[in-house]
């Protein structure tokens, strides 16, 4: 029995555009129309029109048309016309008796039902009723055939041999053979996948319809005329209209009286749906007010999107989505009212108040602050109306916020959220009338959103009064105790009776200790005058007018302090001594002398350096000159050879120093040196060195008490650091404070060594980079086919290397050879290419690019090549200089008989002709500069003809590189060029791209 089942309704194109939702109205109408359509026959079997090219019943072999009701004769075609179609047709063909016994089936039907052959099916199926998934429909099927004689395009569900079910489309009719025996003949087509797809489409439509119905936003679907086709429940709730009230209306119902934000009417022609239908462009966030039937005014935000069929320009429908933002607008209005009230309150404050927001750059960093609000007090303080301040940057005249440290403080407050307040902050407002108004402020600042608020109070008058009071109280004490110079007063007997704090600090004694001394007790052993001579000088009548002299006082720690003393005789006979420490002055004088010596030594050192001296010799000469300066005990020239990598190029340091010549500074200290050198010269005392990590501690333990560092610069880049150290505690202070002569030596080092240090660093970085490429294999081989131009057959492949860094292979190879790693890099890439080439089609040669310098490694090269297991072509470029052609020929012969030689880039210069003559290669590769546009360039054609004649005379063949068009290939083939290579035949690709390629391209 054959089970008939109606197919699901096809998906609505509009529904598929609207994420699967189908307008309910049209869906109901479509289903109603389908329900009202009369069945095609008494079997209540639904037929349908299909686009498949099913065989017509009139064209079926042995087609017997049912006789008229009154009888008649049947017509049939000979069996021999049926045999071919029956056996080889893609559709299933069957003939069964009226009671369902199979007479014959074709192989296609057997396969559809899971049987190995028609014989297998006939042996296992005694009645087609056994195949039906629903046998109850058999009587209906037979009734349809009896009444109409033919049934077309029905879909039935059949059971396969393994028990699975399959949907088949059938065309069948009743017939009588020549003997009058009745039977049923038909065609079957497998429509299982189509049925499943349609059922899944219907399920998807239902799911999407559920999603649209459940979302909170209102959704309305309009047709091409703007009429409402469908809406969801949210649309009904937001607009207060029932679905039936909206259906068929264009835009929104006129009863909603839509308005703009300003209260004006919203014309129908400007409705977002109408605009999108007219232009095809979507509309976003269109604000509209609608008057609901219950009298409420609701505000909605509308988005529209056109639905356009493939290949068409005009929309066939528009989807409008909208959200109710009424509560949001009312909340915003309330917020604005609250903000206005707050601003009014702040505006009445006596103290200035300001709110500022941050202005950030593309990286999110704060670059400026913009004023969002300023009360009247703030405007009066700044000297501008508050309304002119809003929206503008903080005014430049406001020193309070213009000062960069203060701006940095405010930026920190905004980023961290920390509050800050300070009393008696200095400020100046130059805009005030007359002299700049300067004063004191009490300030409070806190973060406010992505900005800050500031409130301040002018306390200038109060602070001025307090300052005057404090000044009055401290003036006398400051004159005495805070004087830069010390003073001592002695009585007529020479005992000290008064002193100040500066004098105590200068000598290291307490006030009590000094007042217990006699004038002669402070004289140092190395004093140039002595007590007796000074006593005699004081006794002279001229001393009463006062005099100036230099002496040496003994400090509490026993050291000698050089001082300048002005003696003054007071009216009561006492002696007043104003004492000044002249250590710095004497040191400065020593510096001048030392710098002069440095200049002389530097000149002599530079004159003594040979023009061909190495970088180490030059650096050592500079270090040797530095150590001749008194007080300089150790020197070092440190070269920056990489990121966080510093090496001692030369130096003169103790054996216990943590870094010796040729060694590297530890990474942590190297990082510190590079960071500090970028900021300019600097010095480090003993404590600073100890804080410089283990390296600094070891340096101090070797005897270093202080050090000065100067950057060696070339081309704006720091390429080294010059270090000067001392173990003399007395000289350490001078070295740290003055750095005598360091700038001169730094300049000299930069001039002599800057460029070479820069080159050295680049070479070491390049060596490290090339070494990493070799170690990690950061490259991969690719292959480009070489074809016979006459047959287009592939005769070989050229192996090329591509580096993961993206650098051009020739430049990478050149860098490697320049730092002594060219041989290793070239052998490594050749090994990878030969190993990968094993995946190429057999019988083709492998062309390898080899530098003439690599031919010195014949044994290593031969070991690699013999592993290729295919003919090898060694390409030698014409750009490489060859001094010994005989040696190259011998090296090629030494690689084996299966290795041929090719000269690459012929025509790019003149050296290639010498290569061809001297090397006698098997192949000559014409450079792309000769091949490009050769079909249209007579000059290039002449060169090709000449090269062809030259190659024949030399007994070699030509390979044209860079062929990109059929015209170029045809011209070259016509001139007798044998082989070609270029994008026309294939780009360089990994071996996988060529592993399965045929013999030609």
Order of alpha helices (4+ residues) and beta strands (2+ residues): beta-alpha-alpha-alpha-beta-beta-alpha-alpha-alpha-beta-beta-beta-alpha-beta-beta-alpha-alpha-alpha-beta-beta-beta-alpha-beta-beta-alpha-alpha-alpha-alpha-beta-beta-beta-alpha-beta-beta-alpha-alpha-alpha-beta-beta-beta-alpha-alpha-beta-beta-alpha-beta-alpha-alpha-beta-beta-alpha-alpha-beta-beta-alpha-alpha-beta-alpha-beta-alpha-beta-alpha-beta-alpha-alpha-beta-alpha-beta
